Amino acid sequence: MTADVIPGATVTPAVARAIIDQARASRYPHGVLGLRASPAATRQVSFTHRDQPVQIVPAASALAVREAIRQAEPSGWLVVVTDRSDDDLGPGLLAQFVWQRLRHPNPWQAVQQRFSANGVDAKLLQTRQAREVATGLLELSPPDGWPPAPAGVLTRDHALGCVARTELGLPDGPVDLITVLHWSTQRGLAATIARLRARAGEATVDAVLDWIAEAAGEAAPLVAALLRAGNPSDIVPLGVVLDCLLQSPTRQDAELALARLEHRWGDVPRAALQATARLSGVVVTGLLGGRATVENARQVLVRADELLTEAQALPLAGASRLLPSGLTRRLRALAETFRTVPNDDPVRLEAAWAKVTEHELSEVDPRVAPARAGVRLARWLRTPDVPTATLAELAGRHLAVDAWVDSAVNDAETGVDEHSLAAALEHVLGQVQQRRDDHDLVFAAALAREGCGGRVPGLLGLEDLLPEVVVPLARKYPTLLLVLDGMSAGVATEILTHATLEFDLQECQLPGATARTPALAVLPTVTEFSRASLLSGRLTSGQQDAERAGFEALAQAHSLGEVKLVHKKGLDSSRQGFELADDVRQAISDVDRYKLVGCVLNTIDDALDRTDPGGTDWTAETVKHLAPLLRAAMSAGRLVVLTSDHGHVVERRRGTQRGTGVGGRYRAATSGPVEADEVLASGPRVLTPDHQAVLAVNERLRYGPLKAGYHGGAAPAEAVVPVALLTPSTLVHDLVVAPVAEPDWWETAGISGGGGLGVLGANGPASAPSGRVARVKAPERQPDLFSEPEPVPAGDQPGVGAALVASATYRAQKSLVGRLGVTDEAIATLVDALASATDRRLPAGRVAPVLGVSANRVPMVMSQVAKLLNVEGYPVVSTDPATQAVTLDAALLAEQYGVYQTP
């Protein structure tokens, strides 16, 4: 006779384990458990639980029950599943069971036990397919049970939340829409959910996913629809697309696109779409900001573009600050402005560039760096050429301006995989090449006229750098001379920017100089002549032995004491795991014994033969040994003199070879007539046997086999040698901090008309803004934030910064904040510089010299400035956390301090 069996009642290993634990708790060490359930729905299985063997045996008859008991393992557990009635089994068989009866398997009772709960909340019991959900919870239960239910009552939130966190990676803590959106971006989430369905069953997983969707609040209908469809990874991509479409000014096209995507979510309220759209962008922006999550963000955005393509809405992408296709549209708009360079509309170009930089992918998309270079070059092409006649003036122009042009050209020449932008960059680079060719010819003519004989008025010859600059410095400060063989002025702009940003080093001026200083290489501009002359302090030629002997003789002649010069191989350490040779590090640290240590680094010159100097991102880390040498100098408190022996030109596969020369860029004066793109150099500074040579000027001309780059010619990129001083914070000195080296077009559009807006010039802070500055006579008490300043009568007024530090509010802030490591003068100078800058924004590299600190200390100093100036936290000045650029809010400046600019 068959007894009544609860519909759907099956016995799984999880149910059996739970009932065994109950029996063990009732002090049964082993035995036979009889469960009334469907034997047909139960699978016979053997397993181990708590080191005891367990067998589940379905028995459709009393005889089968008897046979199962007879074969049971005496020290283990037998779980007999039958639907026979008590009368059919009889008292004899029932007596064999623990508790002497058959029990109905109650999965919820077992679940309650696994959660250490005293009861189960009715809301959980009312879950759809509750019994299957309970069975799934048991199947997923950890060996030691789930986390105990709070207050002893197992709630739906606790039970389903435990599964979501343990099995699906939902983070701990409160769950809201942001949490759900972040969770949905996990890689392989759909596969994880599919595996969980195989283990716990459809009902349990559906219940967990419904619970997660409900936590999404207003967006729950959309989230639930996508989770049920098995598309969790589409939630945020669709949100990004929805954000683009719902805010599109082209409403009709946007609504058509939404209709094409509606099959993915079905009939859900518009509010759910809006909520998902609103926060998906926030989530992706956060992912882009983390190293560990940036790849997730990229995958999300690639998928978003696929969905936008499906919606046939790519033309609407330009409004999106997240979609890759949106950045593509913005770059194409920028490319259109390049096509008319140099007669382009600067306002249109800057607006297009601003759209590019506003995009969240602008920092990671490889197309943006060449585009940025194109913008810089377009700005430069609009600047007039300052009349220059002398060789000193032309060398100064190259170091202060054209070297930055060359750096930008290198960035732009790397190219982009975007036809319209690539073609536009080609146009800009063509215009730049024409202008730079003209500059090179003018410089080479002056070089042949002034630079081949004795001293050049106003210009330091490379042979005089050590005796006239380095030796006097070494007498005052322990000095490290770093000669980066082949470093052009353009490469120096990149290396110095990185070194001052990433190391605790500050660039200073050479004594008596007002800006970064050029030196003139010896001719022809090859290592054999220039480096030997540099290190010997006189015109000479030779290899490393001659350089070392000349270096020591120079030191002896100037009573400098013991010095050390190390070439390429001597810098390598033979010890495993060490970057720098021990004797070099020890020499640098011994500031008493060695007043001057010199090191020759060959990475850049080697790149001319073997790699791509134009496509290399030159940093202190790129140049072998440079970073550890800088760190050693910082540790020892040494002044660093960073220079080169000559520069180089880059082979861009557009050059031609003309005959065969003595070197790659020079030939004998007797080898043929001088062409228009060459120059004849003759004089004592030309160290060929006959003291004359024909030097190539045009950078596309060579006399030897094809390489990655060349030197030896008369182009300023080869002949102008940068000289820079870097001081560590541990060095006490009286050197003057160098002004901003970047030309004014590098980061901004340059001086603008009206309102006194402008930028820092190449030689430091710009002059006061062209507009007047008005200041209210503030009351002695600290004004509140709602006071409206009244303008004073027009007339001669102080600068913005001076007016600020003279205000009563500023004095009140200083008394509240207390002592700070920044002076009133620095505050005033900074505010003047910000007020003069386009968009009242300056990059960290420009802020550093204004404040008189190294670039890597700008964030720390600006935190103090903000603490002082930002009354009650309102951001008069703010710092971008990603770029450290500083911005002035002129409206807040007027509101809080009564200081403002008149047009």
Secondary structure by P-SEA (a helix, b strand, c coil): ccccccccccccaaaaaaaaaaaaaacccbbbbbbbcccccccccccccccbbbbbbbbccaaaaaaaaaaccccbbbbbbbccccccccaaaaaaccccccccccaaaaaaaaacccccccccccccaaaaaaaaaaaacccccccccccccccaaaaaaaaaaaccccccccccaaaaaaaaaccaaaaaaaaaaacccaaaaaaaaaaaaaacccaaaaaaaaaaaccccaaaaaaaaaaaaaaccaaaaaaaaaaaaccccccccaaaaaaaaacaaaaaaaaaaccccaaaaaaaaaaaaaaaaaaccccccccccccaaaaaaaaaaaaaaacccccccaaaaaaaaaaaaacccccccaaaaaaaaaaaaaaaaaccccccccaaaaaaaaaacaaaaaaaaaaaacccccaaaaaaaaaaaaaaaaaaaaaaaaaaaaaaaccccccccccccccccccccaaaaaaccbbbbbbcccccaaaaaaaaaaaaacccbbbbcccccccbbbbbbccccccccaaaaaaacccccccaaaaaaaaaaaaaaacccbbbbbcccccccccccccccaaaaaaaaccccccbbbbbbcaaaaaaccccccccccccccccaaaaaaaaaaaabbbbbbbbcbbbbbbccccccccccccccccccccccccccbbbbbcccccccccbbbbbcccccccccccccccccccccccbbbbbbbbcccccccccccccccccccccccccccccccccccccccccccbbbbbcccccccccccbbbbbccccccccaaaaaaacaaaaaaaaaaccccccaaaaaaaaaaaaacccccccaaaaaaaacccccaaaaaaaaaaacccccccccccccccccbbbbcaaaaaaaccccccc
